[in-house]
Amino acid sequence: MLGNRGRVLVAMSGGVDSSVAAWMLREQGYDCIGVTMKLFGNQDIGLDKGHPCCTLDDVADAKDVCRRLGIPHYVFNFMDDFEEKVIHKFIQSYQRGETPNPCIDCNRYLKFERLMHRASELKCDYMATGHYARIVRAGERFVMKKGVDGTRDQSYALYAMTQDQLAHTLFPLGGLHKAEVRRIAQEQGFVNAKKHDSQDICFVPDGDYLSFIERHTGQPSQPGDLIDREGNVLGTHRGAAGYTIGQRRGLGVPAGERIYVCGKCMEDNTVTLGPESALYSSGCLAEDWNWMAERPSYPFEAKVKVRYRMEEQPVTVTAEEGRIRLAFHERQRAVTPGQAAVLYQDCVVLGGGTVTEVL
């Protein structure tokens, strides 16, 4: 009998993952409600055309899947929250010279805060998403494990979840591989079975962060100097916020060797270029830390990811004046303030925070 395992609000983006998550939960006997968050319109991000997520087409796809599953579907308008908690923070971070990860903020403030609160108002026992991660109980705590499909694991972007959120969240896809999810969607005749996964930041689908910031703030960027590590001027940039540590393309500076962005000074409005060797660092400091699992006693050994698409690297963890200090066992490339540092032991997420200083 359907509905005997509890009521679940399923966050449905219109993509294949959340659609299969809803199907799996319904098959397991949950009473499901499909919900799509309206976060922005194309006019809000300065585009007349394009296909970022959360568009009317995505809403239509989610609604079609819910109709097939025989479950209700609703659209919740969270545009003001998204503007404040994600877009505004994204712009401020770039203006400080950092490189943010807005998907983490969307998970933290929209999905697992704003939407989970709405789930509680609707008397739901759980909220579910199509993330590739797993939640298990370990003693008195809930812990997160990486998804079985290592190429799709999304635990890095979920490190900020609290114990209460973990206790009331379901990740049906955590034990599946992407190919299995596609197969299920095709077997069920879902309209989005072959839909491409979103690769870009949803509100900057063309990848031009600087132009987005200019459009959104109404303030043109100020050109400045491209310099080498000795301070010699090599050229001119159109706005320091548009450059990322480790960037090589689009620098417009002739050089006898490959050069990369290895530093930025927002006060002086300069971007420093140098060889790849200048990108490597021995560690970093991180703050705004959230411990998901029980914290081991300092110092302790773990593995860390300081970018979403990287293999975990061995690290020694200590505390320093309210921040977490991570000492890499081997120097790491392009560690960047604003990105997340997430600690793992085996497949368990210990916790994570935001990189504030590179050592």
Phi, psi and omega in degrees: 000132180288147173091358184276359180254000179121170182258134185232130168270119182257117177287116187240112183278347188099357179270174185290325185295308181293332178293315179291325176302316179297317179298315182298317181293320177297318179296330180278357175100015177272150174271108191256145171235124178271134181224134174245132179272128171270114186254331180192167171246161181304326180293334181287336181252011173080021181236136175271332181228176179120172186225057170291167178290171177071022178272176178299325177297320179294319177299317180297320179295317179297318181295322179296318179296316179298322178298318178297323183278348181073033179238153180290156177224136179228157174244126178252131180272106178245028186298319181295319178295319181294321178299314184285312190274336185243299185294312181298317179294322177301312181294315180300321181296315178295323180292338175274357180093010181266173174235098186280169173237091185294339177296325177295316180293324178295316176299313187293312189261333182262299185293306189262011171236292184294311183288324178295325176297319178295324177299320178295320179298329180271011177062033176276144177280330184217162165242147181227149175224174179266023180291148176267086178200168182229145176241127179227159177265134178230096183069236181271357185242158168262139178233157178255137174244157177296153174294151181299323178278101183299333180282348183240355184311129182242017182298330180305320185274005184240009189298340186275001182294141179271171178298319179295320179294318178299322182292338184241026180236142176239134175241083185299335186271359186302332181262009183248160170262156183303321181299323178294321180296315177301317181299315179300316181299320179292318179298326180274356178071029180291140183297335184256019185302327181251013182293136180290146175286147176289131183251337186255169170298128193301324184266002172228065187295339179271357176076002182268085185296321183296315179296322178299313181298318179297315180296317187286326181267341185073015182242122178291148176287152180262123176298156179204189186269137163271123184233160172270182186289347176266359178093003178287136181283126181253339183174197183232138174256161181266357180163119187298332181296340183274006182245146183237141177304129182094353181294138178240324184279152174076019181277332176068027180238118177291138181208153180284343178226166178294132178237155187224160170286118181240004177183157176219143173234105184289330179295318180269353182057046178239151174239124183264132179249150179192181180288167181300328181301335181283353183274349188269140181225161185266349181176188179201164172250143180224148179223189188053049191275141175237119175272119178273307175272171177294129185290129173293165178286138178286149346282158176215162181260140177206192172235152186226149167242128176248007171212154182298314184263073176206158174281143177299142183239143180298142185208149171258131188249127174223172176250144182213106176050050177082357177246164176263129179255126180245116179255111182290141175288330173230139183303140184247150186269136170054046172290131194229125174304140182101335177278165180269144169250120185237128183263143179228148163233115191057238182257009183265134175278118177280319181164183182196168178201189183256130177293126180245337182210137179258135185253000000 
